[in-house]
Amino acid sequence: NAGVTQTPKFRILKIGQSMTLQCAQDMNHNYMYWYRQDPGMGLKLIYYSVGAGITDKGEVPNGYNVSRSTTEDFPLRLELAAPSQTSVYFCASRTGGSVQPQHFGDGTRLSIL
Amino acid sequence: ILNVEQSPQSLHVQEGDSTNFTCSFPSSNFYALHWYRWETAKSPEALFVMTLNGDEKKKGRISATLNTKEGYSYLYIKGSQPEDSATYLCAQEGGSEKLVFGKGTKLTVNP
């Protein structure tokens, strides 16, 4: 059971480039989340989804887009990378409809130069 | 936006010491309180999810209590070991599907 899988683990981008961070879970979880973690700032929610075809903004959505075409996958897209998006990105998932913990992926470390 | 505060920011203890830290959250619109353990270079792992006022949960040497009326939760570690060194995160769930995380308490246990 792989849990939550994030790819890539590391990436360096140039300003203005675009990329997609992949997140997949094999636990049949309805709810999926994207967070960014900056030093001293804790986890900030970027976007979340409560099921296929449904997404909503979190606290810091600007500069990002998401889609949820299947239950398993929740990719995060950066269209025009900016230095402020240098961060560690975590994807998480959990069962919906009850109070359950989130399961996190191992993170993607992204640097934009 | 809910405001979840954790204190202290960091803590150094000796092996064998018992320790505790605090998570404060708005008592209105409370649904659940989550605790996670986050080791360096790894991903956060769930410790507890608590919902009821007065709730107490225990996992080995780690336990947590919850006071929803006054808006705080304590995490206790009995007889700290070096492998307990990690950042401990709490998060409030306010009835939506979202969690709001505190900034964490970084615990270092010296052998």
Interface residues (C-beta under 8 A of the other chain):
Chain A: Y31 Y33 Y35 G40 M41 G42 L43 K44 L45 Y48 V50 G58 E59 F90 G96 V99 Q100 P101 Q102 H103 F104 G105 D106 G107
Chain B: I1 Y31 A32 H34 Y36 K42 S43 P44 E45 A46 V49 T51 L89 A91 E93 E97 K98 L99 V100 F101 G102 K103 G104
